[in-house]
């Protein structure tokens, strides 16, 4: 059956079911109807500053509030981070951490030591230590994680459980960027195996964040 003109398929917002206690105009301010605004008017709206909001320019009072809130935050937390893997994603993670004033030291490790050493020049506010280590070697892995507060696993998902267990043993936080939705070849190593360790991590007061990649929820479909 052909759909009527204007009928939209998929998920729709029914205003009769989802109502707020206050009208939307009261929350966001009055806005003209979209039908009454031409292309030229919408272009002028984009160029003109709006009061507040993400895309608007801040007033002097708002700027003072922002500066006050920044002053209340600690500039340095003396965090030591370990980045495992210096591929494309590992390099970006190292660059972000190196420019964060809350990070005091970064240990980067890769089985190819020359790639780790090449990232030492990225250090801006944090000291960077480069190590040659293979995550398959339990002794080398624990040496990298010995003094870390948090470890970012930028290696392949097949190493997730191995690295996660090492972090649990030394007592540091854990983050990875992707995972297997199902065990590979009948072996353990999927996201469900990682989530099954939740109770043990809670008991020790440790935090682990799994599958925190650039497209979480999509890469494992």
Secondary structure, DSSP 8 states (H G I E B T S, - for coil): ----TT---S----TTTS--SS-HHHHH-----GGG--HHHHHHHHHS--SSTTTS---HHHHHHHHHHHHHS-S---EEEEEE--SHHHHHHHHHHHT-TTEEEEEEEESSHHHHHTTGGG-SSSEEEEEE--TTSHHHHHHHHTT-SEEEE-S-GGGHHHHHHHHHHHT-EEEES--BSS-GGG-S-BHHHHHTTHHHHHHHT--EE---STTTTTTT-
